[in-house]
Amino acid sequence: MSTQTVGVAGMTCQHCVHSVKEEIGELAGVTDVQVELNNGGTSQVTITAAEPLEADAIAAAVVEAGYAVVPPNSLL
């Protein structure tokens, strides 16, 4: 099992959370997606998968949901 955490900008409600969880959950090997919503700030998304996921695949899923991955060490 692998656990990865990414920051996601722009999420403001439970609908946002659902959209991100749904898109990331469709990636191969993903078994769980948890979101710590930070309304208007950077929300933390923790992904559990059979193997580590490519950062580009995660970012593409987040963009598909309508949001953006925040680069590590960003001030957002």
Buried (B, 14 or more C-beta within 10 A) or exposed (E): EEEEEBBBBBBBEEEBBEBBBEBBEEBEEBEEBEBEBBEEBBBBBEBBBEEEBEEEEBBBBBEBBEBBBBEEEEEE
